[in-house]
Amino acid sequence: MADKLSKREYEQCLTELQVELVKLQRWIVETGLKVVVIFEGRDAAGKGGVIKRIAEKLNPRVCRIAALPAPSEREKTQWYFQRYVAYLPAAGEMVLFDRSWYNRAGVEKVMGFCDELQHQDFLRACPEFERMLIRSGIIVLKYWFSVSDEEQEKRFLERINNPLKRWKFSPMDLESRSRWVAYSQAKDEMFAHTDTKHSPWWVVNSDDKKRARLNCIRHLLSQIDYQELPHPAIELPTIDRQGYVRVPLHEQSFVPESY
């Protein structure tokens, strides 16, 4: 196993990659690209962490995060892919799916939220659905975050015992632990049908969170042929106050300066 990254080394590498993400963002806007990035994997595999690092320096109007809740009763009666289509990008946008239509091949399959006919129909339809997206001009990237049994247990215990992370732990996490093998089998079947030449899965070894984030972001950047665009020169104008007199500060309510 590689030596643990120091905080300084990690932050330096992350900053360099985030600078490149900003360049990619500008390229996406200027060229009208449409990008979909899917993040899947077991609970506590690190999907949320990498999504946060990708999006935190970008314009939320350009880079959107789609983390859909459980479907409503009405949505359950729709064509399965229908509610996800509404979150697809327009020109000049990138959407990061924190879980996606692959819920049907994972949690819905394992937890019995769909029947076998629905599951098999998804496995047949999904490659064609993604082929349609790609033919329409959407760039589709799919990442599977792979975490070991031991590391997942460690992260679950941290969530349970840390009051700042306790909200992350849900009853579904307990179920995912008790059905570890079933999730592995579902993932294998999903890959067999949807790891296609036109839309492959990219597996990220995520036992080391920091390395997983850096490796995933670097790979994402390598999958889109972008260029750095020059910025026009900007000169700040002087303020013409035109006799304006500010309202006295004592007439305003200020937040107490406790720090």
C-alpha positions in Angstrom: 0.0 0.0 0.0 1.3 3.5 -0.9 2.3 5.8 1.9 -0.5 8.0 3.3 -0.7 11.4 1.6 0.2 14.3 3.8 -2.4 17.0 4.2 -0.2 19.5 2.5 0.5 17.3 -0.5 -3.2 16.4 -0.8 -4.3 20.0 -0.7 -1.7 21.1 -3.2 -2.7 18.4 -5.7 -6.4 19.2 -5.1 -5.9 22.9 -5.7 -4.1 22.2 -9.0 -6.9 19.9 -10.1 -9.6 22.4 -9.1 -7.8 25.1 -11.2 -8.1 22.7 -14.2 -11.8 22.1 -13.3 -12.4 25.8 -13.6 -10.7 25.8 -17.0 -12.9 22.9 -18.0 -16.0 24.7 -16.8 -15.2 27.7 -19.0 -14.6 25.4 -22.0 -18.0 23.7 -21.3 -19.8 27.0 -21.3 -18.0 28.5 -24.3 -18.4 25.4 -26.5 -21.8 24.4 -25.3 -20.8 20.9 -24.1 -23.3 18.8 -22.2 -21.7 16.6 -19.5 -23.2 13.9 -17.2 -21.0 12.4 -14.5 -22.5 9.5 -12.6 -21.2 8.5 -9.2 -22.2 5.1 -7.8 -20.9 2.7 -5.2 -21.6 1.2 -1.8 -22.7 3.4 1.1 -19.7 5.3 2.6 -17.6 4.6 -0.4 -16.7 8.3 -0.8 -19.0 9.5 -3.6 -20.1 12.6 -1.7 -16.6 13.6 -0.9 -15.4 13.7 -4.5 -18.6 15.4 -5.7 -18.1 18.1 -3.1 -14.4 18.7 -4.2 -15.4 18.9 -7.9 -18.2 21.3 -7.4 -17.0 23.6 -4.6 -14.9 25.9 -6.8 -17.3 25.9 -9.8 -20.4 28.0 -10.7 -23.5 26.1 -9.4 -25.3 27.4 -12.5 -22.9 25.5 -14.7 -22.0 22.5 -12.5 -25.2 21.1 -10.8 -25.5 18.2 -8.4 -28.5 15.9 -8.8 -29.2 13.9 -5.7 -32.8 12.7 -6.2 -34.9 11.6 -3.2 -37.0 8.4 -3.2 -39.6 8.5 -6.0 -43.1 9.8 -5.2 -46.2 7.7 -5.7 -46.8 9.5 -9.0 -43.2 9.0 -10.2 -43.4 5.3 -9.4 -46.0 5.0 -12.2 -43.8 6.9 -14.8 -41.4 5.4 -17.3 -38.4 4.5 -15.0 -35.9 7.0 -16.6 -38.4 9.8 -16.8 -37.6 11.7 -13.6 -33.9 11.5 -14.4 -34.3 13.0 -17.8 -35.5 16.3 -16.2 -32.0 16.7 -14.6 -30.0 16.2 -17.8 -27.8 19.1 -18.8 -28.5 21.7 -21.5 -25.7 23.2 -23.5 -23.0 24.6 -21.3 -23.8 22.5 -18.3 -22.3 19.7 -16.3 -24.5 17.5 -14.0 -23.0 15.4 -11.2 -25.4 12.5 -10.3 -25.0 11.5 -6.7 -26.5 8.1 -7.4 -28.6 7.9 -10.6 -30.9 5.6 -12.6 -28.6 2.8 -11.4 -30.6 2.7 -8.2 -32.7 0.1 -10.0 -29.8 -2.2 -10.4 -28.6 -1.7 -6.9 -30.6 -0.7 -3.9 -34.0 -1.3 -5.6 -32.9 -4.8 -6.6 -31.4 -5.7 -3.3 -34.1 -4.2 -1.1 -37.0 -5.5 -3.1 -38.2 -2.1 -4.2 -38.7 -3.4 -7.7 -39.6 -6.8 -9.0 -37.5 -9.1 -11.1 -39.2 -8.1 -14.3 -38.6 -4.4 -13.7 -34.9 -5.2 -12.9 -34.3 -7.3 -16.0 -36.1 -4.6 -18.1 -33.7 -2.0 -16.7 -30.7 -4.1 -17.6 -31.8 -4.4 -21.1 -33.0 -0.8 -21.5 -30.1 1.1 -19.8 -27.4 0.6 -22.4 -29.8 1.8 -25.1 -30.8 4.8 -23.0 -27.2 5.8 -22.5 -26.5 5.2 -26.2 -29.4 7.6 -26.9 -27.9 10.2 -24.6 -24.5 9.9 -26.2 -26.0 10.1 -29.7 -27.7 13.4 -28.7 -24.3 14.9 -27.9 -24.1 14.3 -24.1 -20.8 13.2 -22.7 -21.5 10.4 -20.1 -18.9 9.4 -17.6 -19.6 6.7 -15.0 -17.6 6.1 -11.8 -18.0 3.2 -9.4 -16.4 3.8 -6.0 -15.1 0.5 -4.6 -14.6 0.2 -0.8 -13.6 -2.8 1.2 -15.7 -4.4 3.9 -13.2 -3.4 6.6 -13.0 0.3 5.4 -16.8 0.6 5.1 -17.2 -0.7 8.7 -14.6 1.9 9.9 -16.5 4.7 8.2 -19.9 3.6 9.5 -18.5 3.6 13.0 -17.1 7.0 12.5 -20.5 8.3 11.4 -22.2 6.7 14.4 -19.8 8.1 16.9 -19.2 11.6 15.4 -22.1 14.0 16.1 -21.1 16.0 13.0 -21.5 12.9 10.8 -24.3 11.1 12.6 -26.9 12.5 10.2 -25.1 10.5 7.4 -26.0 7.2 8.9 -29.4 5.8 8.1 -31.4 2.5 8.6 -30.6 1.8 5.0 -26.9 1.7 5.9 -27.6 -1.1 8.4 -29.4 -3.0 5.7 -26.6 -2.5 3.2 -24.1 -4.1 5.7 -26.3 -7.1 6.3 -26.8 -7.6 2.6 -23.2 -7.1 1.5 -23.1 -10.2 -0.7 -26.4 -9.4 -2.3 -25.1 -5.9 -3.2 -21.9 -7.5 -4.6 -23.9 -9.9 -6.8 -26.2 -7.0 -8.0 -23.2 -4.9 -8.9 -21.6 -7.8 -10.8 -24.8 -8.3 -12.8 -25.1 -4.6 -13.4 -21.6 -4.4 -14.8 -22.1 -7.4 -17.0 -25.0 -5.5 -18.8 -24.0 -1.9 -18.6 -20.1 -1.8 -18.7 -20.3 -1.2 -22.4 -17.8 0.0 -25.0 -19.7 3.2 -25.6 -20.4 3.9 -21.9 -17.8 2.0 -19.7 -17.7 2.0 -15.9 -14.5 3.4 -14.4 -13.7 1.8 -11.0 -12.1 4.0 -8.3 -10.3 2.3 -5.5 -11.7 4.4 -2.6 -10.2 2.9 0.6 -7.9 5.9 0.6 -10.3 8.8 0.4 -7.8 11.5 -0.5 -6.2 9.4 -3.3 -9.6 8.4 -4.6 -10.7 12.0 -4.9 -7.5 13.1 -6.7 -7.5 10.0 -9.0 -11.1 10.5 -10.0 -10.9 14.2 -10.7 -7.7 13.7 -12.8 -9.4 11.0 -14.8 -12.5 13.1 -15.3 -10.3 15.9 -16.7 -8.5 13.5 -19.0 -11.8 12.3 -20.6 -12.8 15.7 -22.0 -10.6 17.4 -24.6 -10.7 21.0 -23.2 -8.4 24.0 -23.6 -7.6 27.0 -21.4 -9.4 30.0 -22.8 -7.8 33.5 -22.4 -9.6 35.9 -20.1 -10.3 39.5 -21.4 -8.5 42.3 -19.6 -10.6 43.8 -16.9 -10.3 47.3 -15.5 -12.4 48.2 -12.5 -14.3 51.5 -12.9 -14.0 54.3 -10.3 -17.0 54.9 -8.1 -18.9 58.1 -8.9 -20.7 58.8 -5.7 -22.5 61.9 -7.1 -23.1 63.5 -3.7 -24.4 60.3 -2.1 -24.4 60.3 1.7 -24.6 56.9 3.5 -27.3 56.3 6.1 -25.7 56.6 9.6 -24.4 53.3 10.7 -26.0 53.6 14.2 -29.4 53.3 12.5 -28.7 49.8 11.2 -28.8 46.5 13.1 -25.5 44.6 13.0 -24.8 41.1 13.9 -22.8 41.0 17.3 -19.1 40.5 16.7 -18.6 37.6 19.0 -15.4 36.5 17.3 
